[in-house]
């Protein structure tokens, strides 16, 4: 499968602020998988509220943390960052964002939706943001 022109670069631009770099792609019977990685220690330092280190337990730290996007046919069917299913996450928090994330009809908008989704998933929960004011 060929990606739309400029799509991979747009994804890289959207994921770079979170510390992700493009690590490669592979094609198999399920579709085209794009893999982005980030350094575990610096990521956990920046986003401790996500609980990534705790999810690994005694196996922490891995060599890299992975964000994987699987495209089947012409649309994304899976977007996983470690323990976070980002497609399912958007379905529960923002249906318009979910719709933008689930199609490559506008690849640049879809890439922006990936960045927005990751930002929402990594955001500190409201209850924790407000607790320091009490």
N, C-alpha and C positions, 0 to 999 in steps of 0.2 A: 504494500500500500504506500502510495506517495502522500506525504503530508502537504497541505496547502502551502504555497509560497509564503515564507516569512513567519509561519506559525511557530516553528521551533524557537526561533529567535524571540518571538513575542512571549512564549512561555518562559524562556530563560530570563527575560527582562522582568517578568512578573514574580518569579521565584527568587531572584537574586537578593532582594531586600531581606528575605528570610534565611539567607545563607546557603541556598541550594545552587548546585552546579549540575549541568547536564552530564550524566555518566555514561549514556549510551542507549541503544535501542536494540530490540530483537523482534523478529517476526516468527510466530508459530501458528498453530491451528486456531488459537483463540483470537489472533489479531496482531496488532503492532503494539508493543509495550515500550514506553519511554520511561527511563529511569533517571531520577535526579537524586543527588546525595548531598548530605551536609555532615559536618563534623559533630559527633555526639556531644562532646563536652561543652563546646561553645553554644550549641543549640540549647542544651539543658540549662546552662547558665542564663541564657536570654529568656527562656520560656519554662521556668520550673513548674508553673501551674498545670502544665499538660500531663505531667506524670510519666514521661517516657522512661526515665531511669528506673523508676519503681516497676514499670511493666517488664523490664529485663531481669530484675532481681539480681541474683548472684552472677549472671552472665554479663552484667554491665561492666565496661562499655563495649559495644560492638565496634567494628572498624568504621562503619558509616551508618547513618540513618538514611532510609530510602523513602522517597515519594515516587509512586508508580502510577502511571496513567496508561490504561489499556484502551485502545481504539479498535473496534470491530466494525467492519463495513466502513461507514463514513462518520460514525459517532462514538464518543467516549462511552464505555460501558463500566469502567471501574476507575476510581481515583482513590488510592489508599496511601496514607502516610502512617507508617508503623501501625499503631492500634486504632487509627482514626479512618473510618470509611467516610470520605468527604462527600460522596454522592448521597449517601443516606443522611448525613448531617444536614446538607442543604434542604433535603425534603422535609426536615423537621423544623427548620428555622426560617427559611425564605424560599417560597415557591418560585418566585421570579428568578432568583439566582440559580435555583435548581434547573429551571428550564434553559437558562443561558449556558449552564455547565454541561448539559446533556447533549449538545449539538455542536457540530463544526460548521453549520450553515454560515456563520460569521466567525471565522477562526480567530480574529483579533479580539472580538468580544468574548469568545470562549476562554482565551488565554487570560484576559482580564478577570473573568469570573473565577478562574482557578486561583489567582492571587487573592481576590476578595474572599473566597471561601476559606482559604488557608488562614488569612488574617482573622476571620471570624472564629474559626476553630481554635486558634492559638490565643485569642483574647482572654484576658483575665475575667472570670465570671463576675457579673455585676455585684453579687453579694460580697466578694472579696475586695473589689475596688472601693466600695462604700464603707467597709468595716473600719478602715483606718481613720475615718472622719468622726467616728463615735467616741 
